[in-house]
Amino acid sequence: MSAVAPAAAVGTPGADTEKRNAIRRAIGAGSIGNFVEQFDYGLYGYMAPVLAPAFFPDSDPAVAVLSTYAIIAIACLFRPLGGTLVGRWGDRVGRKKTLLWTIVLMGVATALIGVLPTYQQIGILAPLLLLLLRVVQGMVSGGEYVGAVAFIVEWAEPNRRGYYASYASNSCFLGILAGAGTAALTSWLFEGPSLDSWGWRIPFLLALPLSAVGIWLRRHIEESPEFVRATEGGTSVVKAPIREALRTQWRPMLVFCGVSVMLAILSYSWVTFYPEYLTGTLGLPRWMALTSNAISIAVLIPLLPLAGILSDRIGRKPMLIAGAVACIVLVPLAFRVGEGGTFGTAVASQLIYIVPEFFLTGIVTVCTAELFATRTRFSASAIAYNSSFSIFMGITPFVAALLVSSFDTIYAVWVYLAAAAVMALVVVSAFMTETYRSHLGADKFPG
């Protein structure tokens, strides 16, 4: 494998412009898959109360909604397996080829949800088919995000990795925002029987044209220069990347797991569970709950590149510590404000909630790549990410709903988050090595 010859000498204005354009293309190609993944995840989460009676018996609406969330949780349990397999492929054949196939499979699986028959039509087969498609999505998505982050970071300039990686984070929130907006628009356009019978299907079918855009972008970008350097001539390609990753990268894997659980609980109790809590428990109209959530996401999106720039200057560890403290201190305040039960308090509560998101989201994203050496980056990050973030991403909406139902207070969700934040504080302070100025190909945890 060899790098593409540059069009101009290194250091010339032409070469610098070409490099910047290549990075922009890499950001677009890497981020589009995250967008499609989170569009589907956000759409499914926001539409769960509508999907519940379509795929489960309607004798107990609360059980049906919990069952719909449980499908997300079960599917996410397959992400470690899928991520490991995809990661192995990514370290052996390259980032570009792997990411091309992941977006194809994600788009097809999401679109198929839009044509599934309902429980009233085929009985128990309906939720089983839904679960099967979610499992396929979960396995593919297990490698999509970490591969995209690795691809972007490997293209990035060394002193701007946090900034560039923030766009991968933003693509996730843009996908969630698009899912929320699409769910809100669908709920408004197809109220009542039309929404319940067929209107909910339309948003899932949008995954096909989105994936087509992603395929086009990924076909027209070169392999990452860092991967090309690390595997020059094919002689340095790791034959068993999973085994080598587990043997040589187990310490950074554990560090990443200790940090990412906190972010998974923080993010997915907010974007998936909280709108349903505002509607089901506090009685806010659904469109208000979804709109308030969309507003807070829209505010966060332009802030994440600023967080990336800040982390490139002061380091990843100070940002992670600040984010963990903010989880413990500010999230209960956000819940308290939200109890006002109005549209204004719903917006205000979520604007408070995004403060820890500012400190954590993009920084955990760039650490997904920076903590691991190039030769096994895809495999190591896939194992670590899916053993922690993906599992807790999937189970958090279900656990949050169960905690509120069991203890009759949303502050039980805060205790769940605070426990993860305390663990993250210990891991970052005692065991994490700073990575923001490290060489990508180097072992960050020698010995």
N, C-alpha and C positions, 0 to 999 in steps of 0.2 A: 504494500500500500504506500502511495507516495502523495505528497502534498501537491496542490495545484500551483503552477508557477505564477509568481506575482506579475502583475501587469506593469509595475514600476518599481524602481529601486527602493529598498527599505529606507524610511526616513524622509523620502521626498513627499511633497504635497499630494501627488497622485496616489502614492502608496497609502498615505494616511487616510485619504478620502475613500479609497477602496476598502481599507480595513474597517472604517466606520460603517460603510454601507453593508459590508459582510456581517458585522455584528448586528446591525438592525435587522437584516434578513434572518439571522440566527434567532434573534429574540422573537420575531414574528412566527417563524417555523416552530420553535420550541413551545411558544405560549399558546398557540391555537389549540393544541390537544388538551392543555389544562382548561382552557375556556370551555371546550365541548364537554369534558368530564364534569366540571362543576356546574355547567348549565343543566346537565341531566340531574346531578345530585340535588342542586337547589330546587329544580322544578319538581322532582319527585318528593322532596321534603315538604315544599309548600303546598303541593297538591295532595298530600297524604290523606287529609280528611275527605277529599273527593274520591280518591282511589279506593279508600277503605270499603265503602259499600259496593264498589264495582267488583272487588276481588275476594270479599269475605262476607259471611252471613251478616245481615243487618240487624240481628236480634239484640245485640249489645254494641252500640256505636263506639264506646270507649275501648272495648276489647278489639274491635276492628281497626281502630286507629293505631293501637299498640302493636297489633299484628303487622300492619303496614310498615311501621318503624322497625319492627323486628326483622323484616326481610332485608332492610339495609344492614342491620347488624350482622345477620348471618352471612350475607354476601361479602361483607368486609373481612370476615374470618378467612375467606379464601384469598385475600389480597397477598398475604405473605407467600403462599405457594405460587401464585401468578407472578408476583414481583420477582421472586427468585429465578423463575424460569426465563422471564423477559430480561432480567438483569444479566443472566449468564449469556444470553444471546447478544445483548448489547456490548458486553466486554469482548466477545469473540468476533462478531461480524461488523460491529460498529454502531454508533448512535443513530446515524441517519436511517439506515435500513430498518432498524428496530422500531424507531418512532413512526416510520411510514406505515407499518403494519398495525401498530397499536391504535392509530386514529381510525383506520378502516374498520377494525373490529368494534371499537367503541361506538362509532356512528351507526353501524348496522344493528347492534344490540339495542341501542336506545330507540331507534326508529321502530323496531319490532314490538316494543312495549305499546306503541300507539295502535297496533292492529290486533292485540290479544283479545280473545273472547272473554266475557265476564263470568263471574261465579254463577249468575242466573242462567247462563247459556250452557256451560260445561261443568259446573260444580267445582269439586276440589282440584280439578286439573288447572283451573284458572290461576289460583295462587301458586301452584307448583311451577307453571310455565313462567310466571312473573319472577319467582325465585331463581329459576334457571337462567333467565336473561340477566338478572342482577348479579348472579355468580360470575357469569362470563364477563360482565362489565367490571366486576371487582377484580378478577384475575388480571385482565388487561390493564386496568387503571393502576394496579400495583406496580407496574413498571413505567407507566406513562409519565407520571409527575417527576420521579427521580431522574429518569432519562432526560427529560426536557431541561431540568435544572442543570444537570451535568453538561448537557450540550451547550447551554447558554454560558455557564461559568467557564467552560473550556475555550470558548470563543472570546471571553471578556479580557480587557486590559487588567493586569494584576491589581492595580490600585483602585479599580472601579467595580470589583466583582459584586459587592453589596448593592451598588446602584443598579447594575444590570440585572441581577437576580431579583430585584424588587419587581421587575416587569413580569416575571413568572408568577410571583405572588399576586400581582394585579390582575393577571389573566384569570386567576381563580376567582377573585372577587368580582371581576367583570362578568364571568360566567354565572356566578351566583346571582348577581344583580340582574342579568338578563333572564335567568330563571325566575326570579322574583317578579320582575316586570311582566314577563310572559304569563306567569300564573295569575297575577293581578288583572292583567288585561283580559285573559281568558275567562276569569271569574266574573268580570264585568260584562263582557260581550255575551256570554252564554250562561246567564243565571238560571237557576232552577233545573227543571227536567232536561233541558238541552245540554247543560254542562255535565250533568250526571250520566247521561246516556251516550253522548258522542263528543261533546265539546272538549273534554279533557284530552282526547287523543291527538288533537292537532299540534300542540306544542312539542310532543315527543317526535313527531315526524320531521320537525325542523332540524333534527340532528343530521339528516342526510345532506342537505346543502352546506351546512357548517363543516361537516367532515370533508366534503368535496373541496372546499377552500383550503382546508388543512393539508390534504393530499397534494394539491398544486404547490403550496408553499414548501412542503418538505421535499418534493421532487426537485426543486430548483435551488437547493442550498448544498454546499459542499460539506464533507465530514469535518468535525471540529479539529483545528490544528493541534491541540494538545493530545487528542487521541491518536492522530497521525504520527506525531513525534514519539509517543510512547510505544507504538506498535510498528515502527518503521520497518518495511521489508517483510512484515509478517512474522519475523523471528521472535518478537517479544510478546506476541499474543498469548495470554494465559490460557492453557488448555483446560484447566479446572478452576475457573474464577471463584466459584462458590466455596470450594474447599480452601483455596488460598485466602479468600476474604475472611473466612471464619478463623483461620489459623493466625493471620497477621493483623487483622483489623478489629478484633473482638473488643478491645478497649474503647476505641472511638464509637463503635456500635452501641455499647452500653451507655456511653455519655449521651449520645444522640437520643436514645430511648428515654433517658431520664429527663431530658428537656422537652421533647416533642409531645409527650403525653399531656403536659400542661397546655400547650397550644391547641391540641386537638379538642380537649374538653372546653377550653375557652371559646374557640371559634364555632364549634358545632352545637353548643348549647345556645349560642347567640343566633346563628343564621338559620338553623333548622328548628330548634325547639322553642325559642322565645316567641316568635310570631304566633305559634299555636297556643302558647300560654296566655298571651295577650288576648286572644280570641276566646279560647275555651274556658279560661279561669276568670279573667278580668272583664270579659264581655265586650271587648272592643270589636267593632265590625271588621270582618276579614280584610277588606280592602285597606282599612286604616292600618291594621297590623302589618300587612305586607308593604305598604307604602312607607311606613315609618322605618322598617328594616332596610328598605331600599335606599332611603335618604342617608342613613348612617353608613351604609356601604359606599355610597357615592362620595361621602365626605372623606372616608378613609383612603380611597383609591389614590388621589393626588398626594396624600401624605406619605405613602409608602416609599416612593423614590427618595424623599427627604430623609426618611429613616435609613435607607440604604446608604446615602451619602454620609450621614452622621456615623454609621457603623464603620464605614471605610476610613474615617478619621480617628475615632476613639476606640474602635475594636468591637468584637462581637460580645465578649463577656459582660462589659458594663451595660449594654443594651438588654441582654437576657436577664440580668439581675434586676434592673429597673422594671422590666416587664413582669417578673414574678412577684415583686413587691406590689405593683399596681393590681395584679390579680387578687391579692389578699385584701387590699385596702379599698379599691374602687368598685369592684363588682357588687358587693353588698349595697353600696350606695346607689349604684345603678338600679338594682332591684327595688330598693326603697322608693326611688323617684318614680319608677314605672308603676307602682301600686296606685298612683293617682287615677289611673284608668281612663285617661283622655289621650287624644292624639298627640297633644303637646308633650305630655309626660312620657309617652311611649318614645317619641323622638329624642327627648332629653336624656332618658335613661340609656338609650343605645349610643348616644354621643359620648356619654361617660364610659360606656363599655369599650369603645374603640381605643381608649388611651393605652391599655395593656396590649391591644392588638398592634398599635403603632410600634411598640418596642420589641415585639416578638415575631411578628409574621414574616417579614422579609429576612430577618436575621436567622431564624430557624431554617428558612429556605436556602440561604447561601451556605449555611453549615452542612446542609444535606450533601453538598459536593465537596466543600473545603476540608471536611474532617477525614476524607479518604483519599488514598493514592490513586493515580489515574488508571493503572493496570486493572484494578478491581473496583473502581469507583461505582460503576453501575450495579454490580452485584452486591457490594457492601452496603451502599446506600439503600438499595431495594430491600435487603433483609432488615436493616435497622428501621427504616421508615415504616415498613409494613408490619413489623413486629410491635410497633408502638403507635405511631400517629394514625395509621389506617384503621387499626382495630378500634381505637378509642374514638376516632371520627365516626365509625359506624355504630358503636354501641351508645354513644353519648345521648342522642335524642331519646332513645328507649330508656336508658338509665335515668335521665332527667325527668321524663314523664312519670316513671315509676317512683322516683324519690318524692316528687310533688304529690302524687297520689297516696303514697304511704304515710308521709309526714305532714301533709296538708300545708306545706310552706315551701316557697321557692328557695328559701335560704338553705335548704338541704342540698340544693345544687351547688351553692357557693361553698359549702363544706367539702363537697366532692372535688371542686376545683382547687380549693385552698390546700388540700392534702397533696395534690399533684404539684402545686406551686412551691410548697415547702420542700418536697423532694427535689425539684429542679434547682432551687437555691443551693441545696447541699451539693448536688452534682456539679453545677457550674463553678461554685466557689472552691471546691476541694479537688475536683478531678479533671476539669476541662482545660485543655491547652489552647491558648489564643491562636486563632487561625487567620486573622485578617491580613497579615503580611507574609504568610507562609507560601512556599512554592507548592504548586498544585500536585506535582509528581512525587513529592516527598512524603515519608511516613511521619505523621504528626505526633505519634506516640511511640517513639523509638524505645527499643528494649522490651 
